[in-house]
Structure formats: C-alpha cells, structure tokens
Amino acid sequence: MKAFLVTCLKVLLVLALAITIVHVWPVMLVPLIAGLLPVFGLGCLLLAGLMIAGAVGLGLLVGLTAVAIALLALFSPVWIPLAVILGILWLVKRLCGAGHRSPATV
C-alpha cells in the first residue's frame, strides 16, 4: 500500500510540474526573446553595413575600370604604335641575338 501511495505521489508531482510548465512557458520565453532581439538587430545592422560596403566597393571598381578604359582609349595613338615598334625590336633582337643557333648548325 505504501508503494502505491508513493507512485501516486510521484505521478501527481509530474502532472503538477507538467501543468506548471505548460502555463508558465510564455513567461519563460520572455528572457530568451529579450536576449535574442538585440542579437538579431545587430546581425541586421552588420548585414546592412556589409551590403553598403560591397556596393561602394563595386561602384569604385566599376568607376576605376571605366577610367582605365578611357585612358587606354585616350592614349591609344601613342601606345599602340609604340607596342608594335617594341614588339618588332624584341623579335629582331631575339632572332639576331648571340645565344641563337641557326637550324643549320644544330
């Protein structure tokens, strides 16, 4: 009889604990939510900052590329003939250099 009463007492204790948890769980979530909201807000601010920095960086990259292309187009009457002349000189120097062996001597 004593074991039965102890078992009933344990079941009633578990039942009371379960009812208490079911009724109090919204109150127990308040500190959790209050702690997570600032973290979520800081995460959103960090993401917004990264997006702004990425947009500014991409804008700078596009702007610098446009400036480089404009400078290349502006100086093309100078650097294209210069590149051709230097290429011809490099080719002649390489073909007539001292380290070059002709195919007949190999």
C-alpha positions as CSV (number, residue, x, y, z in Angstrom):
1,M,0.0,0.0,0.0
2,K,2.9,2.3,0.8
3,A,4.5,1.8,-2.6
4,F,1.2,2.6,-4.3
5,L,0.9,5.9,-2.5
6,V,4.5,6.8,-3.3
7,T,3.8,6.0,-7.0
8,C,0.6,8.1,-7.0
9,L,2.5,10.9,-5.3
10,K,5.2,10.8,-8.0
11,V,2.6,10.8,-10.8
12,L,0.8,13.8,-9.2
13,L,4.1,15.6,-8.8
14,V,5.0,15.0,-12.5
15,L,1.5,16.1,-13.5
16,A,1.7,19.3,-11.4
17,L,5.1,20.0,-12.9
18,A,3.8,19.5,-16.5
19,I,0.8,21.8,-15.9
20,T,3.0,24.4,-14.4
21,I,5.4,24.3,-17.4
22,V,2.5,24.5,-19.8
23,H,1.0,27.5,-18.1
24,V,4.3,29.3,-17.5
25,W,6.2,28.6,-20.7
26,P,5.3,32.0,-22.3
27,V,6.8,33.8,-19.3
28,M,9.9,31.6,-19.5
29,L,10.3,32.6,-23.2
30,V,10.4,36.4,-22.5
31,P,14.0,36.4,-21.3
32,L,15.0,34.3,-24.3
33,I,13.3,36.6,-26.8
34,A,14.6,39.7,-25.0
35,G,18.1,38.3,-25.3
36,L,17.8,37.3,-28.9
37,L,16.2,40.5,-30.2
38,P,19.3,42.7,-29.8
39,V,21.5,39.9,-31.4
40,F,19.1,39.8,-34.3
41,G,19.1,43.6,-34.6
42,L,22.9,43.7,-34.5
43,G,23.1,41.0,-37.2
44,C,20.8,43.0,-39.4
45,L,22.9,46.1,-38.9
46,L,26.1,44.1,-39.7
47,L,24.5,42.7,-42.9
48,A,23.3,46.2,-44.0
49,G,26.8,47.5,-43.4
50,L,28.4,44.7,-45.4
51,M,25.9,45.3,-48.2
52,I,26.7,49.1,-48.3
53,A,30.4,48.4,-48.2
54,G,30.1,45.9,-51.0
55,A,28.0,48.4,-53.1
56,V,30.5,51.2,-52.6
57,G,33.4,48.8,-53.4
58,L,31.7,47.6,-56.5
59,G,30.9,51.2,-57.6
60,L,34.6,52.1,-57.1
61,L,35.7,49.1,-59.1
62,V,33.4,50.0,-62.0
63,G,34.5,53.6,-61.9
64,L,38.2,52.8,-61.9
65,T,37.7,50.3,-64.7
66,A,35.9,53.0,-66.7
67,V,38.7,55.5,-66.1
68,A,41.3,52.9,-67.1
69,I,39.5,52.1,-70.3
70,A,39.1,55.8,-71.0
71,L,42.8,56.4,-70.5
72,L,43.7,53.5,-72.8
73,A,41.4,54.9,-75.5
74,L,42.8,58.4,-75.0
75,F,46.4,57.3,-75.3
76,S,45.9,54.6,-78.0
77,P,47.5,56.8,-80.7
78,V,50.7,56.6,-78.6
79,W,50.8,53.2,-77.1
80,I,49.6,51.0,-80.0
81,P,52.4,52.1,-82.4
82,L,54.9,52.0,-79.5
83,A,53.8,48.5,-78.7
84,V,54.2,47.5,-82.4
85,I,57.7,49.0,-82.6
86,L,58.8,47.4,-79.4
87,G,57.4,44.1,-80.5
88,I,59.3,44.2,-83.7
89,L,62.5,45.3,-81.9
90,W,62.1,42.4,-79.4
91,L,61.6,39.9,-82.3
92,V,64.6,41.1,-84.2
93,K,66.8,41.1,-81.1
94,R,65.7,37.6,-80.3
95,L,66.3,36.3,-83.8
96,C,69.7,38.0,-84.2
97,G,70.9,37.5,-80.7
98,A,74.2,35.9,-79.8
99,G,72.5,33.0,-78.0
100,H,70.5,32.0,-81.0
101,R,71.6,28.9,-83.0
102,S,70.6,28.6,-86.6
103,P,68.9,25.3,-87.6
104,A,71.8,24.5,-89.9
105,T,74.4,24.3,-87.1
106,V,72.3,22.0,-84.9
